[in-house]
């Protein structure tokens, strides 16, 4: 597989899953656009790709702002000539019992996960369609795109919505060679997940060790966390699916937690 001559934009790419996706796409030959609220972090990731012999730029992007999303996509196209792969990865996690869930936190979750996926899709899709090159739009879903867990009403709601958006784009984009996919990781031990461990321990009145063993990894077949490499390797594989054989599909990367 090779992405030489392709341009990939990854949101939330200054750290965690997004960073590893960007580095793996670059290793496969893509010119990569590191899009993140944290511009300094994005620049550091871009420089690490350049130092390794790849092509990359960093752009500041708040995925909830249409103006910033459009400006970032334009900056990417101006720099590299196209957008061939979008990895819609930016996201956060806020956990509360439903009766205690602040509406402001709910709206923040919907904005980042829902509006962010919509706005980046709209902007990238427009360029892909106009270019005649088609492209791949890869959404970072979750096992929670299919399953539910306590304390995660907003996250589960949003990730189910991302799955639906991906399926619509698969149908609308087919005639233009635009394909879409949802990657659904289990728990990946990123700072986002590490932050949840004490939060869930407090909310569920159990120890942090019990959160890991009996909540996060209970349903896996091997008691292992999913890794950033597990996810990034699948993202890069889908970025190479130029014939669209897997378009519209959601694929779980969860060590057997969820089997579809």
Secondary structure, 3 states (H helix, E strand, C coil): CCCCCCEEEEECCCCHHHHHHHHHHHHCCCEEEEEECCHHHHHHHHHHHHHCCCEEEEEECCCCCHHHHHHHHHHHHHHHCCCCEEEECCCCCCCCCHHHCCHHHHHHHHHHHHHHHHHHHHHHHHHHHHHCCCEEEEEECCHHHCCCCCCCHHHHHHHHHHHHHHHHHHHHHHHHCEEEEEEEECCECCHHHHHHHHHHHHHHCCCHHHHHHHHHCCCCCCCCCECHHHHHHHHHHHHCCCCCCCCCCEEEECCCCCCC
